[in-house]
Amino acid sequence: MTMTAYKKKLIEVALPLEAINKASIREKSIRHGHPSTLHLWWARRPLAAARAVIFAQMVDDPGEHTDRLLAEPAKRRAAERLLKSRRAAWEERKAIFDKAQRSGVSAPEPGSEPTLEEIVAEQERERLFRIIEDLVQWENTTNEEVLTKARDEIWKSWRVACAENVDHPHAKELFDRHRLPAFHDPFAGGGSLPLEAQRLGLESYASDLNPVAVLINKAMIEIPPKFAGKPPVNPQSRKQLGASGSWKGATGLAEDVRYYGQWMRDEVEKRIGNLYPKVEVTAEMAKARPDLKPLVGRKLTVIAWLWARTVKSPNPAFAQVDVPLASTFMLSTKAGKEAYVEPVIKGNGYRFIVKVGKPKNMEASERGTSAGKRKAFLCLMSGVPIDYNHVRTEAKAGRMGVQLMAILAEGERGRIYLSPTPAQEAVAWQAKPTWRPDTEMPKKHRNFQPPVYGMNTLGDIFTPRQLVALTIFSDLVQDARERVKRDALAASLPDDGKSLDAGSAGATAYADAVAVYLGLGVGRSANYWSALTPWGGEFIVQTFGRQALPMVWDYAEGNPLSTSTGNWTGALKWIERVIVTSLPASLGGTAVQGDAQNQSISDSKVVSTDPPYYDNIAYADLSDFFYVWLRRSLRLVFPDLFATLAVPKAEELVAMPNRHGNNDQAEAFFLKGMTRAMHRLAEQSHPAFPVTIYYAFKQSESDGGEGTASTGWETFLEAVIQAGFALSGTWPIRTERDQGLKTGMNVLASSIVLVCRPRAADAPTATRREFLTALKAELPAALVYLQRGNIAPVDLAQAAIGPGMAVYTRYAKVLDAEGKALSVREALSLINQTLDEVLAEQEGDFDADSRWALAWFEQYGFAEGEYGVAETLCTAKNTSVSGMVEAGILASKSGKVRLFRPSELPNHWSPQEDERLTVWEMVHHVIRVLEAGGENMAAELMAKLGSQAERARELAYRLYTVCERKKRAQEALSYNGLVQSWPEISRLARESVKVEEQQPQLF
Ligand SMILES: C[S@@+](CC[C@H](N)C(=O)[O-])C[C@H]1O[C@@H](n2cnc3c(N)ncnc32)[C@H](O)[C@@H]1O
């Protein structure tokens, strides 16, 4: 491997992070046609991030090609133009610095002299950034023009790699200039990464331990290309369209999924339609509900039955009454369409009636019978508290029941909410399941609550009617498969060149393919057809609102045969849309089951992957919920994949104390397994490309103020390094904007993309001092680079781990004074320390007042402090309180001093007229204007700041890190917001200057 000649890739140098993050965040709200709507999987990576990362991992950094770039006249001319102005600015800085030196005054260093090579590389990077910025847009998912541009760049770099490695001993296998290397993700999960690799023109391989994930990947990358361009085989389409018609991509396949899905629905209606009776609106019902009068005599399709669980009242006076555990009585809170349940108590019992309009006591209706966290519920009959202990005891003794609260039906113009009827309630109990999944859920696991209430098996979290429906739907997947096979054989008879390969093998393969999507339809539906699905006011809420099976006290039991929320046909529509909209169906793909600890699929492949995040998600346990139904649907198609009764758990690389004994054992298991898995990648991946690895980072895990240390994070880094990787970059990818800031800085969710290369076999050993010296030498330039790239302050500490860890992993070992190897934790701590120092050094560029304000802010924020302390600090910083009061940044009264908040600063401030202009004022006035008037107003002010604005940005970074460390969420939000808006404000400022410059010529 060492003989390979390779270039640094773009991802090892720069990324347009802001654009990637923005697109990733935006993608979260995109549903129609998004692959995440094919079937649920937890913690999916955004496609935007996956696409950008794989692209930047395959394309050379332009810094590697400056000679070639400068040989292009246009590029050379553009670089020369920019060099001229850069050099002039640099010479100005140098002159100031030299002068200051001569007079013995301190001044910021001018930095190194800009070169043509640097500039041409920078300009070329900008061009690649534009490609990425287009590439990450959801709208461009199937935009061939944009994708072709990206693919062309990948090919360009690939040809260079092939040319440089013609003499490589394995050139034939590794460097075929006519064939890009294939891609592999060994922790493929929901399949974002393999899918995007395929879209970028690579043959794609996905493996995962979990059969559900494998199935999803088959549906995403393996099946569509096999049947691309083929017409549907169902008799209806064939009759209507013949073999003609154009079936782009996998549209033919999608059409068959629709047709055979509809056939399944109709079969279900034939077999168990009686379990979903329509509800007749009677004159009696309309007596108290004038809104129902026009519907009297009509039979309405039920959308859902709303049930509340019940337990016996703890009040001895009502010990025989099953009282409801209702989290709310509101059915709809939509303005003008309110509906609610009213419990009517009579003697020793009660009944529910449904009313429309606003309840008299809205708050009481919203509360249902719940009584806040501690007390759980209140007895409907007596108001006596019902605590969770009572609920648990009752539930475990088999005395937890359910009571129908309301019926939701399909009206002509919207939903109709009806009171429960005995007939409708009785029909639910006529359902007699012939099968129920008896897989046990984990006990004593924070993410699985039903076992706490005696619901131990997966069968317990479905109603009998749901069990009957899911069993029949699963079995019908098999029947549908037989039908597809038969129809495919019939369709293959005419030799039209387009239809399926003649013969039963082709027909069987196609039938299996259609069955996969129908099976996924069953899994998708199960998510909406359990007794853990609350009513969301407008729709049935899915079982997995989060990565857990929580207890749900009142739930909506949907009607699979309706045309409303939670119905079967709707579920299949989502799947069809994904097939048509976002699956490339072009190059080959393969999805297999495999343990990442001992796989050999990565051999000579480009690898990007996203392993489990320590103890975050219990994939295998959670996915049993789907597995049991998918297995019943598809085990004849994939006997090996569905060989076991439940999802394999033992090899799953998660740190679960309940599985491994205790926390330490869980950590040891994770470290050992992850190291082995990483080892496989370091050994096998294609030598010309770095490996990229996503790892979730949760600030809530951090210890103390450093913000980067956590067991999961450290253990993972340890595994990566032990496996023989050196880091050549780390990039924070965010999918939640500033959420952490708003909630007090402890839930910020980032993924860090680690860029890894196998560590050189002859890597040297370093002392702690050498390591520190290297950090101090290299981090400042890296930081300036990150700041110039406008990295959000909130991401700076994580992004700085990259260059820091790159230094650490350059060595085989870093030894402390006693000869002991420095741990990852210690290295991270030194990196953070150096980061702080480097940021503090930037202070040297600030004026004395700003340096004072910064130090003061660090201690007091905008709160008051003693005048004496302020004065002492003034001596150290060479300024005075009275001077700063005059400057307008400080209030000093009755022996107390405090900094003005941005909102307290004067409205009419002009930097040109300020005789004691400070960087502090610049930052806070821009924030004032930005928060009050938006980016356009802030730009006007920025234009007046001119070249001084750059220092203001540096101060904003610095202030953000202070707030982060001090956990001052509100202020942090302002500084982060300022830096985030900086590029746009600067652009607007530049434009306004240009317009102003042009004005005189216009008139
Ligand atoms: C973070 S998820 C991947 C998510 C994926 N990138 C996506 O966008 O949906 C991690 C995956 O690792 C899988 N996994 C856990 N242990 C494994 C092992 N030993 N071998 C292979 N896969 C494993 C889990 O089943 C899970 O799907």
The ligand as an SDF file (V2000), in Angstrom:
LIG
                    3D

 27 29  0  0  0  0  0  0  0  0999 V2000
  -25.6020    5.1380   12.5240 C   0  0  0  0  0  0  0  0  0  0  0  0
  -26.3180    3.7400   11.7950 S   0  0  0  0  0  0  0  0  0  0  0  0
  -26.0720    4.0180   10.1040 C   0  0  0  0  0  0  0  0  0  0  0  0
  -27.0520    4.9970    9.5550 C   0  0  0  0  0  0  0  0  0  0  0  0
  -26.8940    5.2450    8.0780 C   0  0  0  0  0  0  0  0  0  0  0  0
  -25.6760    5.8930    7.7350 N   0  0  0  0  0  0  0  0  0  0  0  0
  -28.0700    6.0280    7.5290 C   0  0  0  0  0  0  0  0  0  0  0  0
  -27.8600    7.1210    6.9700 O   0  0  0  0  0  0  0  0  0  0  0  0
  -29.1860    5.5750    7.6830 O   0  0  0  0  0  0  0  0  0  0  0  0
  -25.2600    2.4510   12.2630 C   0  0  0  0  0  0  0  0  0  0  0  0
  -25.5900    1.0900   11.7130 C   0  0  0  0  0  0  0  0  0  0  0  0
  -24.6030    0.1630   12.1540 O   0  0  0  0  0  0  0  0  0  0  0  0
  -25.2070   -1.1290   12.2030 C   0  0  0  0  0  0  0  0  0  0  0  0
  -24.3430   -2.0500   12.9770 N   0  0  0  0  0  0  0  0  0  0  0  0
  -24.1920   -2.1600   14.3100 C   0  0  0  0  0  0  0  0  0  0  0  0
  -23.2770   -3.1110   14.6020 N   0  0  0  0  0  0  0  0  0  0  0  0
  -22.8280   -3.6040   13.4350 C   0  0  0  0  0  0  0  0  0  0  0  0
  -21.8750   -4.5860   13.0850 C   0  0  0  0  0  0  0  0  0  0  0  0
  -21.1980   -5.2670   13.9970 N   0  0  0  0  0  0  0  0  0  0  0  0
  -21.6590   -4.8150   11.7730 N   0  0  0  0  0  0  0  0  0  0  0  0
  -22.3580   -4.1320   10.8120 C   0  0  0  0  0  0  0  0  0  0  0  0
  -23.2850   -3.2090   11.1010 N   0  0  0  0  0  0  0  0  0  0  0  0
  -23.5190   -2.9370   12.3920 C   0  0  0  0  0  0  0  0  0  0  0  0
  -26.5540   -0.8460   12.8050 C   0  0  0  0  0  0  0  0  0  0  0  0
  -27.4520   -1.8860   12.4940 O   0  0  0  0  0  0  0  0  0  0  0  0
  -26.9170    0.4950   12.1480 C   0  0  0  0  0  0  0  0  0  0  0  0
  -27.6810    0.2920   11.0180 O   0  0  0  0  0  0  0  0  0  0  0  0
  1  2  1  0
  2  3  1  0
  2 10  1  0
  3  4  1  0
  4  5  1  0
  5  6  1  0
  5  7  1  0
  7  8  2  0
  7  9  1  0
 10 11  1  0
 11 12  1  0
 11 26  1  0
 12 13  1  0
 13 14  1  0
 13 24  1  0
 14 15  1  0
 14 23  1  0
 15 16  2  0
 16 17  1  0
 17 18  1  0
 17 23  2  0
 18 19  1  0
 18 20  2  0
 20 21  1  0
 21 22  2  0
 22 23  1  0
 24 25  1  0
 24 26  1  0
 26 27  1  0
M  CHG  2   2   1   9  -1
M  END
$$$$
